[in-house]
């Protein structure tokens, strides 16, 4: 099984009393419950550089690099940051550009122009580098689709931590996007998310933690980590009416198609 989107750097920082203390311990604990591969996500130049380094050092890790939408308006030199991201995106163990997109929840209207400029630049980086594009979309569903449509999105687009309803899921599915679901599908209030899981074809679905955030029930309140993925997968299997083993196989196949193999060449 693959954790298709996690932040090991933040997980280690916010690990709490019982959380893993090192990258190695994090990977070992995840592997012990069958989560043997992860995608480490960058959110700015330093964390993207760290993600690429960790992926180069650990065969269980691939990386994605980007300037997060909420970071873009805060930068004094966004163009230079984007140049650094493109350099990192060329690394072999970096398999995606993201998370990028739009966030109209945490960023006020005066930051939306910088967010969109950054988003469009990341789309072009993904296309030039031949990498998947990982989307952060918060309170900006229609706006994200408009940008992706007008900019002509790359061949593989992942809607990270999908947060829409069934109708928005169908809009994304028709475009061929991959929908990645996190532990919040287990929340009592997440009926619309569960409807979205139900209608998403298995060849267009992945699972993630977004750790240390969105810890699934019954562990809610503690920092999330990759070893919690089985809880979310079991919930997804129940929603879709599939045996857990079958869903694991399909989720893994989709992750390999999106990010490529984890094996180190040579």
N, C-alpha and C positions, 0 to 999 in steps of 0.2 A: 504494500500500500504506500501511497505517496501523499505527503503533506504538501500540497501544491502552492502554498503561500504562507510563509512564517517569517518572524523577525527574531532570529536567535539572539541578536545583540540586545534587544529589549527584554527578551525572556530571561536572559542571564542577569540583566540589570534588576528586573522586578521579580525574581524567582521566588521570593517568600522563604519560609522556613524549610520546606521540603523539596523545593525545586532544584533541578540540576545546576551545578556550579561551573561547568566547563562545556565547551562545544562537544568534546568527546563524550562526556557524561550524558548530555542531551541526546546525542545520536544513539548511544547505547540503550538508554531508557526507552526511546522510541522504537528501536529495532526489537526490543524484548517483547513488544506487543504487536509486531508485524509491520510497523511503519519504518521501512528500511531505506526510504529516499525522501528528501525534502528539497524545496526550492526556497532559498534564502533571498529575501526581498530588500533592496536598497531604497532609501527614501530621500537621500541627498548624496552629495559627492563622497563624503567620508564613509557613510554606511554602505554605499554602493561599492566603493573600493574594498571595504572589509568583506562584503559579500563575495566579490570576485576572488579575493585571497582565500577565504574559507573553502570556496568551491574548488579551487586549485589544489588545496591541501587534503580534501576529504572526498573520497569517491561517492559517498552517499549524498553529496550536496551539489546542486546546480544553483546558479545565481540569476537574479534579475536586477537591473540597475535603472535608476531614474531619479528625478527631482519630484517629490510628492507634490500634488496640487496645492496643498496648504503651505508648502515651503516656497513655491515659485514667487508669490508676491513679496516675500520677505527678503529676497536676495538683492544685493547691491549690483551684482553682475550676473544676471540670469544667462546671458549668452555664453559667458565663459564656463559656467556650470554645465550647460548643455554640451559644450565642446568636450568637457571632461567625461560626461556620460557617454558620448559617442565613442570615445577612445576605449572606455571600459566595455561597451557593448560589443566591441570587436573580439574580445577574448573568447576562446573556444568554450570555456565552462560557463560563460554567461549566455543563457539561452532565451532571455526575454528582456524587453524594455518595459519597465513599469515598477512600481505602480504609478501611472499617470492618469490624467482625466480631469474631472471637475468636482469640486466640493463646494456647494452653496450653503452648507450647514455651518461649517467652521470659518469660512472666509467670507467677509462682507462684500457687498457689491463693488466697492472700489478696487478689490483684488481680482475680480472676475476676468478682466482683460488680460492680465499677466498669466492667469491660469490657462486661459484658452491659447495664448501664444505658446506657452510651454507645452501644452497638450499637442498642438499641431506640430511642434518641433519634434516631440517624441515619436509621433506617428511616422514622420519622415525618417528619423533615425532607425526605427524598427524596419522600415522598408529597405533602406540602404544596407543594413546589416543582415537582412534576412532572418530576423528574430520575431518571435511571438510578441504581441502587445498586450500588456496587463493593465486593465482599466480600474481605476478607483472612481466610483460614481456615488455621490451622496447628495440627495435632494436635487439631482440634476439629470434625471433620466432622459428627458426629451432633448436637452441641450447636448448631452454626450452623443446621442445618436446622430444629431444634426452635424456635429463636428466630424464624427467618423464617416458619415455619408459624404460630406462635402470634400473631405481630405482624401477620400478613397483609402479606406483602412487596409492594412496588410492582410495576408491570407489567413493568419491565425490571430484571433482576438479573444481574450479571456475577460469576462466580466467578473472580476474578483469580488468575493464576499457579496454575492448577488443580493440586492436589497429591494427588488421590485416585486410586483404581484404577477399573477398568471398572464395578464395581458401584456405587460412589459417583457416577461419571459418569452412570449411568443414573438414579439417584435425582434428580440435578439436571436432567437432560434432561427427565424426566417432568414436572417442575415448570415447564418452559419457560425455564430459566435459560440464559444464554450462558456457555460455558466458554472462558476465555482461557488459551492455553498459551505458555510461555516457553522460553528456550534450554535448560533442563534436560531437555527431551525428547530432546536429542542425547547425554545422558550414558549411558555404558554400563550403568549400574545402573538406568536409568529404564524398564525393560520395562513396568511397570504403567502408567506415564504414556502410553507409546505405545499401549497397549491402549485407554486412555481416548480418545486422539485418534482412533483407528480407529472407535470406535462413535459419536462425536459428529457429528450431522448438520451439514452445511456452513452451514446457516442459523442454527446455534447455536454457532458457533466463531469465535474471534478469535485474533490473535497479538499478543504483547507482548515487550518486553525485560525489564521491571522493572529497567532500568538504574539504577545501574551494576552490578547484581547478575546472577547466573545467565548469565554469558557462555557462548554455545554453543561446543561443540567445532567447529573446532580452535583457537579463540581463548581457550579456558578458561585462567584465570590472569591475564588482562588485564581492565581495567574494561570493562563492557559499554556499548553505546551504540546508538542507533536504527539506525545504518548496518549493524549486525550482523543485523538482522531477516531479510535474504534467506537466511542460513544456516538459520535456524529454519523459514522457509517451505518451503525445498526439502526439509527433513527431513519436514515435515508432508505435503507432496505425495507423497513416496515412501510414507509410512505409509498414506495414504488411496488410493493408486493413481490420482492425478489429475495431469493436466498442470499444471505450475507456473502457467502463465498463467490457467487456469481457476480454480485455487484462489485466486490473487491477487484475481481479480474477485469471487469469492464472499466472501472475507474482507473486502474493501473494502465490499461491499454490507451485510454484517452490521454493520460498524463504523458506517456511515452510519445504519443503522436504530437502533442503540443510542444514538449520540451526536448525531445530526442532522448537517447539512452543516457544512463548515468555512468556506464562503464568508462573507465579511463583508457584512452587509446594506448596500445603497446603494453 
